[in-house]
Amino acid sequence: MRKVNFTLLALVAVSLLAAPLALGQGGNPPASTKESGQTSGKGMTAVEQTGKGKGGNVEQQIAALSDQAVQAYLKGDTSFFEKYLADDYTAIYASGRLWTKTQEIEDLKAGTRKFEAIDVQERKISNYGNTSVVTQLFSMKGAISGKPFSGDFRCTRVWVKQKGNWKLVAFQVTRVAPPSQ
């Protein structure tokens, strides 16, 4: 009988110790899912929650912001760029042209660049205090000034935390050369 009581006591103790750990693992569920269509009641997806810097570690926040940037390009949504591009933002595109924040937003509003697909194949995030560097390999399809394009590209994005908010300060993209034969 004493062995049974000790075993029962040990099981209760382990379950009491494990309960807080198990409850803390879930995090916030996404606001809605394709499968269920249900919301968490938070009104934001997990990407939006971490992207606003209110949750997750730096790598998760930057990954979420990178995903949001892709979605904003696909939708032609300039509000993301108005919010997250630093005032002194510069971009260097595959053509070698240099763009500012204003040019980036005006170009998207005008529909000069339209993206049909952006498929991120690789992503590496390196953090340096209040600076984070993202390198990506992706396939992209779209049109610039009505001329279709597609191909594989590598890009670098530099994010800096300014006054508690992540801002994109630099972007550079290069077309990946086809393999030599």
Helices and strands as residue ranges (DSSP letters): H 2-25, H 46-51, H 58-75, H 78-84, E 85-92, E 98-100, H 101-110, E 113-128, E 131-144, E 147-162, E 165-175
